[in-house]
């Protein structure tokens, strides 16, 4: 019986680690997006998107 409990606790530990890594990466990505938005990168991105779309349509 003690083997079953020990095995279950080790499985819980191994399944928690990837979840923590995923949450950490998500928080890092959100932080970088907020940082880029505060630097004014959103306007640059939209300008580039408009120019690309104009060229694809053939208007530019």
Predicted model as a PDB file, atoms N, CA, C, CB and O in Angstrom, pLDDT in the B-factor column:
MODEL        1                                                                  
ATOM      1  N   UNK A   1       0.815  -1.189   0.000  1.00 50.00           N  
ATOM      2  CA  UNK A   1       0.000   0.000   0.000  1.00 50.00           C  
ATOM      3  C   UNK A   1       0.862   1.256   0.000  1.00 50.00           C  
ATOM      4  CB  UNK A   1      -0.929  -0.004   1.194  1.00 50.00           C  
ATOM      5  O   UNK A   1       0.501   2.252  -0.627  1.00 50.00           O  
ATOM      6  N   UNK A   2       1.975   1.222   0.683  1.00 52.00           N  
ATOM      7  CA  UNK A   2       2.834   2.404   0.718  1.00 52.00           C  
ATOM      8  C   UNK A   2       3.437   2.679  -0.656  1.00 52.00           C  
ATOM      9  CB  UNK A   2       3.949   2.226   1.759  1.00 52.00           C  
ATOM     10  O   UNK A   2       3.730   3.831  -0.976  1.00 52.00           O  
ATOM     11  N   UNK A   3       3.625   1.649  -1.470  1.00 53.00           N  
ATOM     12  CA  UNK A   3       4.154   1.860  -2.809  1.00 53.00           C  
ATOM     13  C   UNK A   3       3.164   2.634  -3.684  1.00 53.00           C  
ATOM     14  CB  UNK A   3       4.493   0.519  -3.458  1.00 53.00           C  
ATOM     15  O   UNK A   3       3.560   3.465  -4.501  1.00 53.00           O  
ATOM     16  N   UNK A   4       1.886   2.352  -3.502  1.00 52.00           N  
ATOM     17  CA  UNK A   4       0.883   3.070  -4.281  1.00 52.00           C  
ATOM     18  C   UNK A   4       0.848   4.545  -3.911  1.00 52.00           C  
ATOM     19  CB  UNK A   4      -0.490   2.449  -4.076  1.00 52.00           C  
ATOM     20  O   UNK A   4       0.734   5.399  -4.791  1.00 52.00           O  
ATOM     21  N   UNK A   5       0.941   4.850  -2.648  1.00 53.00           N  
ATOM     22  CA  UNK A   5       0.925   6.245  -2.220  1.00 53.00           C  
ATOM     23  C   UNK A   5       2.164   6.978  -2.711  1.00 53.00           C  
ATOM     24  CB  UNK A   5       0.829   6.337  -0.698  1.00 53.00           C  
ATOM     25  O   UNK A   5       2.074   8.121  -3.159  1.00 53.00           O  
ATOM     26  N   UNK A   6       3.310   6.332  -2.630  1.00 55.00           N  
ATOM     27  CA  UNK A   6       4.547   6.949  -3.072  1.00 55.00           C  
ATOM     28  C   UNK A   6       4.517   7.195  -4.581  1.00 55.00           C  
ATOM     29  CB  UNK A   6       5.746   6.069  -2.694  1.00 55.00           C  
ATOM     30  O   UNK A   6       4.953   8.246  -5.051  1.00 55.00           O  
ATOM     31  N   UNK A   7       4.009   6.237  -5.328  1.00 53.00           N  
ATOM     32  CA  UNK A   7       3.922   6.365  -6.769  1.00 53.00           C  
ATOM     33  C   UNK A   7       2.968   7.488  -7.165  1.00 53.00           C  
ATOM     34  CB  UNK A   7       3.476   5.048  -7.389  1.00 53.00           C  
ATOM     35  O   UNK A   7       3.263   8.249  -8.086  1.00 53.00           O  
ATOM     36  N   UNK A   8       1.830   7.603  -6.485  1.00 54.00           N  
ATOM     37  CA  UNK A   8       0.866   8.657  -6.795  1.00 54.00           C  
ATOM     38  C   UNK A   8       1.438  10.038  -6.520  1.00 54.00           C  
ATOM     39  CB  UNK A   8      -0.408   8.458  -5.993  1.00 54.00           C  
ATOM     40  O   UNK A   8       1.199  10.967  -7.290  1.00 54.00           O  
ATOM     41  N   UNK A   9       2.191  10.189  -5.433  1.00 53.00           N  
ATOM     42  CA  UNK A   9       2.748  11.496  -5.112  1.00 53.00           C  
ATOM     43  C   UNK A   9       3.813  11.895  -6.127  1.00 53.00           C  
ATOM     44  CB  UNK A   9       3.337  11.494  -3.698  1.00 53.00           C  
ATOM     45  O   UNK A   9       3.934  13.075  -6.458  1.00 53.00           O  
ATOM     46  N   UNK A  10       4.589  10.932  -6.626  1.00 53.00           N  
ATOM     47  CA  UNK A  10       5.607  11.275  -7.617  1.00 53.00           C  
ATOM     48  C   UNK A  10       4.956  11.636  -8.957  1.00 53.00           C  
ATOM     49  CB  UNK A  10       6.598  10.104  -7.800  1.00 53.00           C  
ATOM     50  O   UNK A  10       5.475  12.482  -9.685  1.00 53.00           O  
ATOM     51  N   UNK A  11       3.839  11.012  -9.285  1.00 56.00           N  
ATOM     52  CA  UNK A  11       3.141  11.364 -10.515  1.00 56.00           C  
ATOM     53  C   UNK A  11       2.537  12.754 -10.412  1.00 56.00           C  
ATOM     54  CB  UNK A  11       2.052  10.338 -10.828  1.00 56.00           C  
ATOM     55  O   UNK A  11       2.527  13.499 -11.392  1.00 56.00           O  
ATOM     56  N   UNK A  12       2.038  13.107  -9.245  1.00 53.00           N  
ATOM     57  CA  UNK A  12       1.465  14.435  -9.054  1.00 53.00           C  
ATOM     58  C   UNK A  12       2.553  15.485  -9.198  1.00 53.00           C  
ATOM     59  CB  UNK A  12       0.780  14.549  -7.675  1.00 53.00           C  
ATOM     60  O   UNK A  12       2.308  16.559  -9.748  1.00 53.00           O  
ATOM     61  N   UNK A  13       3.754  15.189  -8.712  1.00 56.00           N  
ATOM     62  CA  UNK A  13       4.861  16.143  -8.813  1.00 56.00           C  
ATOM     63  C   UNK A  13       5.294  16.336 -10.266  1.00 56.00           C  
ATOM     64  CB  UNK A  13       6.052  15.669  -7.968  1.00 56.00           C  
ATOM     65  O   UNK A  13       5.541  17.464 -10.692  1.00 56.00           O  
ATOM     66  N   UNK A  14       5.385  15.254 -11.021  1.00 62.00           N  
ATOM     67  CA  UNK A  14       5.832  15.374 -12.395  1.00 62.00           C  
ATOM     68  C   UNK A  14       4.787  16.039 -13.281  1.00 62.00           C  
ATOM     69  CB  UNK A  14       6.179  14.015 -12.942  1.00 62.00           C  
ATOM     70  O   UNK A  14       5.150  16.695 -14.257  1.00 62.00           O  
ATOM     71  N   UNK A  15       3.515  15.894 -12.977  1.00 79.00           N  
ATOM     72  CA  UNK A  15       2.495  16.531 -13.804  1.00 79.00           C  
ATOM     73  C   UNK A  15       2.339  18.002 -13.449  1.00 79.00           C  
ATOM     74  CB  UNK A  15       1.160  15.813 -13.649  1.00 79.00           C  
ATOM     75  O   UNK A  15       1.803  18.767 -14.251  1.00 79.00           O  
ATOM     76  N   UNK A  16       2.788  18.416 -12.281  1.00 88.00           N  
ATOM     77  CA  UNK A  16       2.669  19.811 -11.872  1.00 88.00           C  
ATOM     78  C   UNK A  16       3.761  20.676 -12.495  1.00 88.00           C  
ATOM     79  CB  UNK A  16       2.725  19.917 -10.355  1.00 88.00           C  
ATOM     80  O   UNK A  16       3.530  21.850 -12.784  1.00 88.00           O  
ATOM     81  N   UNK A  17       4.950  20.104 -12.705  1.00 89.00           N  
ATOM     82  CA  UNK A  17       6.065  20.888 -13.215  1.00 89.00           C  
ATOM     83  C   UNK A  17       5.805  21.459 -14.611  1.00 89.00           C  
ATOM     84  CB  UNK A  17       7.306  20.040 -13.241  1.00 89.00           C  
ATOM     85  O   UNK A  17       6.024  22.654 -14.812  1.00 89.00           O  
ATOM     86  N   UNK A  18       5.350  20.665 -15.583  1.00 90.00           N  
ATOM     87  CA  UNK A  18       5.061  21.254 -16.895  1.00 90.00           C  
ATOM     88  C   UNK A  18       3.976  22.331 -16.824  1.00 90.00           C  
ATOM     89  CB  UNK A  18       4.636  20.166 -17.869  1.00 90.00           C  
ATOM     90  O   UNK A  18       3.997  23.293 -17.592  1.00 90.00           O  
ATOM     91  N   UNK A  19       3.043  22.165 -15.908  1.00 92.00           N  
ATOM     92  CA  UNK A  19       1.995  23.166 -15.761  1.00 92.00           C  
ATOM     93  C   UNK A  19       2.587  24.475 -15.239  1.00 92.00           C  
ATOM     94  CB  UNK A  19       0.888  22.658 -14.814  1.00 92.00           C  
ATOM     95  O   UNK A  19       2.196  25.553 -15.687  1.00 92.00           O  
ATOM     96  N   UNK A  20       3.516  24.387 -14.307  1.00 93.00           N  
ATOM     97  CA  UNK A  20       4.168  25.591 -13.790  1.00 93.00           C  
ATOM     98  C   UNK A  20       5.003  26.273 -14.874  1.00 93.00           C  
ATOM     99  CB  UNK A  20       5.053  25.241 -12.583  1.00 93.00           C  
ATOM    100  O   UNK A  20       5.033  27.501 -14.962  1.00 93.00           O  
ATOM    101  N   UNK A  21       5.673  25.479 -15.688  1.00 95.00           N  
ATOM    102  CA  UNK A  21       6.456  26.041 -16.785  1.00 95.00           C  
ATOM    103  C   UNK A  21       5.542  26.743 -17.780  1.00 95.00           C  
ATOM    104  CB  UNK A  21       7.272  24.942 -17.491  1.00 95.00           C  
ATOM    105  O   UNK A  21       5.872  27.821 -18.275  1.00 95.00           O  
ATOM    106  N   UNK A  22       4.417  26.148 -18.069  1.00 95.00           N  
ATOM    107  CA  UNK A  22       3.467  26.755 -19.011  1.00 95.00           C  
ATOM    108  C   UNK A  22       2.950  28.090 -18.481  1.00 95.00           C  
ATOM    109  CB  UNK A  22       2.287  25.801 -19.276  1.00 95.00           C  
ATOM    110  O   UNK A  22       2.869  29.068 -19.225  1.00 95.00           O  
ATOM    111  N   UNK A  23       2.601  28.128 -17.200  1.00 96.00           N  
ATOM    112  CA  UNK A  23       2.118  29.383 -16.612  1.00 96.00           C  
ATOM    113  C   UNK A  23       3.223  30.435 -16.592  1.00 96.00           C  
ATOM    114  CB  UNK A  23       1.592  29.143 -15.184  1.00 96.00           C  
ATOM    115  O   UNK A  23       2.962  31.617 -16.818  1.00 96.00           O  
ATOM    116  N   UNK A  24       4.438  30.013 -16.327  1.00 96.00           N  
ATOM    117  CA  UNK A  24       5.562  30.952 -16.325  1.00 96.00           C  
ATOM    118  C   UNK A  24       5.800  31.556 -17.696  1.00 96.00           C  
ATOM    119  CB  UNK A  24       6.823  30.261 -15.847  1.00 96.00           C  
ATOM    120  O   UNK A  24       6.030  32.758 -17.824  1.00 96.00           O  
ATOM    121  N   UNK A  25       5.743  30.716 -18.723  1.00 97.00           N  
ATOM    122  CA  UNK A  25       5.924  31.209 -20.085  1.00 97.00           C  
ATOM    123  C   UNK A  25       4.780  32.136 -20.505  1.00 97.00           C  
ATOM    124  CB  UNK A  25       6.028  30.035 -21.058  1.00 97.00           C  
ATOM    125  O   UNK A  25       4.996  33.125 -21.206  1.00 97.00           O  
ATOM    126  N   UNK A  26       3.575  31.807 -20.073  1.00 97.00           N  
ATOM    127  CA  UNK A  26       2.427  32.654 -20.383  1.00 97.00           C  
ATOM    128  C   UNK A  26       2.579  34.022 -19.737  1.00 97.00           C  
ATOM    129  CB  UNK A  26       1.126  31.989 -19.917  1.00 97.00           C  
ATOM    130  O   UNK A  26       2.329  35.043 -20.377  1.00 97.00           O  
ATOM    131  N   UNK A  27       2.986  34.048 -18.476  1.00 98.00           N  
ATOM    132  CA  UNK A  27       3.183  35.331 -17.789  1.00 98.00           C  
ATOM    133  C   UNK A  27       4.317  36.136 -18.423  1.00 98.00           C  
ATOM    134  CB  UNK A  27       3.478  35.098 -16.301  1.00 98.00           C  
ATOM    135  O   UNK A  27       4.215  37.357 -18.542  1.00 98.00           O  
ATOM    136  N   UNK A  28       5.391  35.467 -18.829  1.00 98.00           N  
ATOM    137  CA  UNK A  28       6.495  36.156 -19.492  1.00 98.00           C  
ATOM    138  C   UNK A  28       6.037  36.756 -20.824  1.00 98.00           C  
ATOM    139  CB  UNK A  28       7.672  35.190 -19.718  1.00 98.00           C  
ATOM    140  O   UNK A  28       6.391  37.890 -21.150  1.00 98.00           O  
ATOM    141  N   UNK A  29       5.254  35.999 -21.589  1.00 97.00           N  
ATOM    142  CA  UNK A  29       4.759  36.495 -22.873  1.00 97.00           C  
ATOM    143  C   UNK A  29       3.841  37.697 -22.681  1.00 97.00           C  
ATOM    144  CB  UNK A  29       4.019  35.385 -23.625  1.00 97.00           C  
ATOM    145  O   UNK A  29       3.937  38.676 -23.421  1.00 97.00           O  
ATOM    146  N   UNK A  30       2.955  37.628 -21.693  1.00 97.00           N  
ATOM    147  CA  UNK A  30       2.067  38.759 -21.427  1.00 97.00           C  
ATOM    148  C   UNK A  30       2.853  39.985 -20.981  1.00 97.00           C  
ATOM    149  CB  UNK A  30       1.034  38.386 -20.364  1.00 97.00           C  
ATOM    150  O   UNK A  30       2.533  41.109 -21.370  1.00 97.00           O  
ATOM    151  N   UNK A  31       3.873  39.769 -20.172  1.00 97.00           N  
ATOM    152  CA  UNK A  31       4.718  40.871 -19.736  1.00 97.00           C  
ATOM    153  C   UNK A  31       5.429  41.538 -20.900  1.00 97.00           C  
ATOM    154  CB  UNK A  31       5.731  40.381 -18.730  1.00 97.00           C  
ATOM    155  O   UNK A  31       5.527  42.764 -20.949  1.00 97.00           O  
ATOM    156  N   UNK A  32       5.926  40.742 -21.837  1.00 97.00           N  
ATOM    157  CA  UNK A  32       6.595  41.298 -23.014  1.00 97.00           C  
ATOM    158  C   UNK A  32       5.621  42.049 -23.907  1.00 97.00           C  
ATOM    159  CB  UNK A  32       7.275  40.191 -23.808  1.00 97.00           C  
ATOM    160  O   UNK A  32       5.979  43.067 -24.499  1.00 97.00           O  
ATOM    161  N   UNK A  33       4.390  41.553 -24.008  1.00 95.00           N  
ATOM    162  CA  UNK A  33       3.385  42.260 -24.813  1.00 95.00           C  
ATOM    163  C   UNK A  33       3.046  43.610 -24.199  1.00 95.00           C  
ATOM    164  CB  UNK A  33       2.113  41.414 -24.951  1.00 95.00           C  
ATOM    165  O   UNK A  33       2.899  44.600 -24.916  1.00 95.00           O  
ATOM    166  N   UNK A  34       2.920  43.656 -22.876  1.00 96.00           N  
ATOM    167  CA  UNK A  34       2.636  44.921 -22.194  1.00 96.00           C  
ATOM    168  C   UNK A  34       3.810  45.880 -22.362  1.00 96.00           C  
ATOM    169  CB  UNK A  34       2.345  44.681 -20.691  1.00 96.00           C  
ATOM    170  O   UNK A  34       3.611  47.071 -22.602  1.00 96.00           O  
ATOM    171  N   UNK A  35       5.022  45.370 -22.239  1.00 97.00           N  
ATOM    172  CA  UNK A  35       6.213  46.202 -22.419  1.00 97.00           C  
ATOM    173  C   UNK A  35       6.268  46.786 -23.831  1.00 97.00           C  
ATOM    174  CB  UNK A  35       7.485  45.385 -22.136  1.00 97.00           C  
ATOM    175  O   UNK A  35       6.562  47.969 -24.003  1.00 97.00           O  
ATOM    176  N   UNK A  36       5.991  45.973 -24.826  1.00 94.00           N  
ATOM    177  CA  UNK A  36       5.990  46.464 -26.206  1.00 94.00           C  
ATOM    178  C   UNK A  36       4.899  47.492 -26.445  1.00 94.00           C  
ATOM    179  CB  UNK A  36       5.820  45.309 -27.173  1.00 94.00           C  
ATOM    180  O   UNK A  36       5.109  48.465 -27.169  1.00 94.00           O  
ATOM    181  N   UNK A  37       3.743  47.287 -25.847  1.00 93.00           N  
ATOM    182  CA  UNK A  37       2.644  48.241 -26.019  1.00 93.00           C  
ATOM    183  C   UNK A  37       2.970  49.583 -25.369  1.00 93.00           C  
ATOM    184  CB  UNK A  37       1.347  47.673 -25.427  1.00 93.00           C  
ATOM    185  O   UNK A  37       2.600  50.631 -25.896  1.00 93.00           O  
ATOM    186  N   UNK A  38       3.659  49.559 -24.229  1.00 95.00           N  
ATOM    187  CA  UNK A  38       4.021  50.820 -23.576  1.00 95.00           C  
ATOM    188  C   UNK A  38       5.102  51.569 -24.347  1.00 95.00           C  
ATOM    189  CB  UNK A  38       4.493  50.558 -22.152  1.00 95.00           C  
ATOM    190  O   UNK A  38       5.228  52.784 -24.196  1.00 95.00           O  
ATOM    191  N   UNK A  39       5.878  50.880 -25.161  1.00 95.00           N  
ATOM    192  CA  UNK A  39       6.907  51.526 -25.982  1.00 95.00           C  
ATOM    193  C   UNK A  39       6.351  52.084 -27.287  1.00 95.00           C  
ATOM    194  CB  UNK A  39       8.016  50.542 -26.288  1.00 95.00           C  
ATOM    195  O   UNK A  39       7.080  52.747 -28.024  1.00 95.00           O  
ATOM    196  N   UNK A  40       5.104  51.839 -27.585  1.00 92.00           N  
ATOM    197  CA  UNK A  40       4.507  52.341 -28.810  1.00 92.00           C  
ATOM    198  C   UNK A  40       4.674  51.420 -30.003  1.00 92.00           C  
ATOM    199  CB  UNK A  40       5.084  53.658 -29.132  1.00 92.00           C  
ATOM    200  O   UNK A  40       4.543  51.858 -31.146  1.00 92.00           O  
ATOM    201  N   UNK A  41       4.956  50.175 -29.758  1.00 93.00           N  
ATOM    202  CA  UNK A  41       5.164  49.228 -30.853  1.00 93.00           C  
ATOM    203  C   UNK A  41       3.870  48.863 -31.564  1.00 93.00           C  
ATOM    204  CB  UNK A  41       5.821  47.976 -30.331  1.00 93.00           C  
ATOM    205  O   UNK A  41       3.911  48.365 -32.689  1.00 93.00           O  
ATOM    206  N   UNK A  42       2.728  49.096 -30.941  1.00 92.00           N  
ATOM    207  CA  UNK A  42       1.447  48.748 -31.559  1.00 92.00           C  
ATOM    208  C   UNK A  42       1.233  49.599 -32.805  1.00 92.00           C  
ATOM    209  CB  UNK A  42       0.275  48.944 -30.557  1.00 92.00           C  
ATOM    210  O   UNK A  42       0.788  49.089 -33.834  1.00 92.00           O  
ATOM    211  N   UNK A  43       1.543  50.886 -32.723  1.00 93.00           N  
ATOM    212  CA  UNK A  43       1.377  51.772 -33.874  1.00 93.00           C  
ATOM    213  C   UNK A  43       2.303  51.359 -35.013  1.00 93.00           C  
ATOM    214  CB  UNK A  43       1.647  53.231 -33.473  1.00 93.00           C  
ATOM    215  O   UNK A  43       1.902  51.381 -36.177  1.00 93.00           O  
ATOM    216  N   UNK A  44       3.527  50.986 -34.689  1.00 92.00           N  
ATOM    217  CA  UNK A  44       4.477  50.538 -35.716  1.00 92.00           C  
ATOM    218  C   UNK A  44       3.961  49.283 -36.395  1.00 92.00           C  
ATOM    219  CB  UNK A  44       5.870  50.278 -35.102  1.00 92.00           C  
ATOM    220  O   UNK A  44       4.039  49.149 -37.617  1.00 92.00           O  
ATOM    221  N   UNK A  45       3.439  48.371 -35.604  1.00 90.00           N  
ATOM    222  CA  UNK A  45       2.909  47.117 -36.146  1.00 90.00           C  
ATOM    223  C   UNK A  45       1.737  47.377 -37.090  1.00 90.00           C  
ATOM    224  CB  UNK A  45       2.471  46.186 -35.008  1.00 90.00           C  
ATOM    225  O   UNK A  45       1.664  46.785 -38.166  1.00 90.00           O  
ATOM    226  N   UNK A  46       0.825  48.258 -36.691  1.00 90.00           N  
ATOM    227  CA  UNK A  46      -0.327  48.551 -37.546  1.00 90.00           C  
ATOM    228  C   UNK A  46       0.090  49.259 -38.834  1.00 90.00           C  
ATOM    229  CB  UNK A  46      -1.339  49.407 -36.788  1.00 90.00           C  
ATOM    230  O   UNK A  46      -0.484  48.996 -39.892  1.00 90.00           O  
ATOM    231  N   UNK A  47       1.076  50.152 -38.763  1.00 90.00           N  
ATOM    232  CA  UNK A  47       1.561  50.812 -39.984  1.00 90.00           C  
ATOM    233  C   UNK A  47       2.128  49.794 -40.959  1.00 90.00           C  
ATOM    234  CB  UNK A  47       2.629  51.865 -39.644  1.00 90.00           C  
ATOM    235  O   UNK A  47       1.830  49.842 -42.152  1.00 90.00           O  
ATOM    236  N   UNK A  48       2.944  48.869 -40.457  1.00 88.00           N  
ATOM    237  CA  UNK A  48       3.527  47.847 -41.320  1.00 88.00           C  
ATOM    238  C   UNK A  48       2.444  46.941 -41.905  1.00 88.00           C  
ATOM    239  CB  UNK A  48       4.551  47.013 -40.542  1.00 88.00           C  
ATOM    240  O   UNK A  48       2.530  46.541 -43.066  1.00 88.00           O  
ATOM    241  N   UNK A  49       1.439  46.622 -41.116  1.00 87.00           N  
ATOM    242  CA  UNK A  49       0.347  45.772 -41.600  1.00 87.00           C  
ATOM    243  C   UNK A  49      -0.429  46.473 -42.713  1.00 87.00           C  
ATOM    244  CB  UNK A  49      -0.603  45.399 -40.444  1.00 87.00           C  
ATOM    245  O   UNK A  49      -0.823  45.839 -43.691  1.00 87.00           O  
ATOM    246  N   UNK A  50      -0.647  47.770 -42.565  1.00 86.00           N  
ATOM    247  CA  UNK A  50      -1.373  48.517 -43.597  1.00 86.00           C  
ATOM    248  C   UNK A  50      -0.582  48.545 -44.894  1.00 86.00           C  
ATOM    249  CB  UNK A  50      -1.666  49.950 -43.126  1.00 86.00           C  
ATOM    250  O   UNK A  50      -1.142  48.346 -45.971  1.00 86.00           O  
ATOM    251  N   UNK A  51       0.726  48.793 -44.793  1.00 86.00           N  
ATOM    252  CA  UNK A  51       1.556  48.831 -46.013  1.00 86.00           C  
ATOM    253  C   UNK A  51       1.619  47.479 -46.700  1.00 86.00           C  
ATOM    254  CB  UNK A  51       2.970  49.296 -45.680  1.00 86.00           C  
ATOM    255  O   UNK A  51       1.577  47.407 -47.928  1.00 86.00           O  
ATOM    256  N   UNK A  52       1.718  46.415 -45.932  1.00 85.00           N  
ATOM    257  CA  UNK A  52       1.749  45.071 -46.523  1.00 85.00           C  
ATOM    258  C   UNK A  52       0.424  44.786 -47.231  1.00 85.00           C  
ATOM    259  CB  UNK A  52       2.026  43.993 -45.434  1.00 85.00           C  
ATOM    260  O   UNK A  52       0.420  44.252 -48.341  1.00 85.00           O  
ATOM    261  N   UNK A  53      -0.682  45.130 -46.613  1.00 81.00           N  
ATOM    262  CA  UNK A  53      -1.974  44.869 -47.236  1.00 81.00           C  
ATOM    263  C   UNK A  53      -2.161  45.704 -48.506  1.00 81.00           C  
ATOM    264  CB  UNK A  53      -3.104  45.157 -46.248  1.00 81.00           C  
ATOM    265  O   UNK A  53      -2.715  45.218 -49.492  1.00 81.00           O  
ATOM    266  N   UNK A  54      -1.706  46.940 -48.484  1.00 81.00           N  
ATOM    267  CA  UNK A  54      -1.807  47.790 -49.669  1.00 81.00           C  
ATOM    268  C   UNK A  54      -0.986  47.214 -50.822  1.00 81.00           C  
ATOM    269  CB  UNK A  54      -1.340  49.220 -49.346  1.00 81.00           C  
ATOM    270  O   UNK A  54      -1.418  47.256 -51.974  1.00 81.00           O  
ATOM    271  N   UNK A  55       0.194  46.677 -50.518  1.00 79.00           N  
ATOM    272  CA  UNK A  55       1.036  46.104 -51.559  1.00 79.00           C  
ATOM    273  C   UNK A  55       0.430  44.811 -52.098  1.00 79.00           C  
ATOM    274  CB  UNK A  55       2.446  45.846 -51.023  1.00 79.00           C  
ATOM    275  O   UNK A  55       0.519  44.539 -53.295  1.00 79.00           O  
ATOM    276  N   UNK A  56      -0.177  44.022 -51.235  1.00 81.00           N  
ATOM    277  CA  UNK A  56      -0.770  42.750 -51.692  1.00 81.00           C  
ATOM    278  C   UNK A  56      -1.956  43.004 -52.616  1.00 81.00           C  
ATOM    279  CB  UNK A  56      -1.218  41.894 -50.484  1.00 81.00           C  
ATOM    280  O   UNK A  56      -2.149  42.295 -53.603  1.00 81.00           O  
ATOM    281  N   UNK A  57      -2.734  44.003 -52.292  1.00 79.00           N  
ATOM    282  CA  UNK A  57      -3.885  44.339 -53.132  1.00 79.00           C  
ATOM    283  C   UNK A  57      -3.437  45.004 -54.429  1.00 79.00           C  
ATOM    284  CB  UNK A  57      -4.852  45.259 -52.375  1.00 79.00           C  
ATOM    285  O   UNK A  57      -4.107  44.906 -55.457  1.00 79.00           O  
ATOM    286  N   UNK A  58      -2.305  45.674 -54.365  1.00 76.00           N  
ATOM    287  CA  UNK A  58      -1.781  46.337 -55.547  1.00 76.00           C  
ATOM    288  C   UNK A  58      -2.062  47.823 -55.553  1.00 76.00           C  
ATOM    289  CB  UNK A  58      -2.352  45.714 -56.776  1.00 76.00           C  
ATOM    290  O   UNK A  58      -1.966  48.467 -56.598  1.00 76.00           O  
ATOM    291  N   UNK A  59      -2.407  48.375 -54.413  1.00 72.00           N  
ATOM    292  CA  UNK A  59      -2.704  49.806 -54.361  1.00 72.00           C  
ATOM    293  C   UNK A  59      -1.460  50.637 -54.047  1.00 72.00           C  
ATOM    294  CB  UNK A  59      -3.782  50.078 -53.320  1.00 72.00           C  
ATOM    295  O   UNK A  59      -1.476  51.853 -54.236  1.00 72.00           O  
ATOM    296  N   UNK A  60      -0.372  50.001 -53.567  1.00 58.00           N  
ATOM    297  CA  UNK A  60       0.777  50.783 -53.105  1.00 58.00           C  
ATOM    298  C   UNK A  60       1.880  50.756 -54.011  1.00 58.00           C  
ATOM    299  CB  UNK A  60       1.240  50.338 -51.831  1.00 58.00           C  
ATOM    300  O   UNK A  60       2.913  51.371 -53.747  1.00 58.00           O  
TER     301      UNK A  60                                                      
ENDMDL                                                                          
END                                                                             
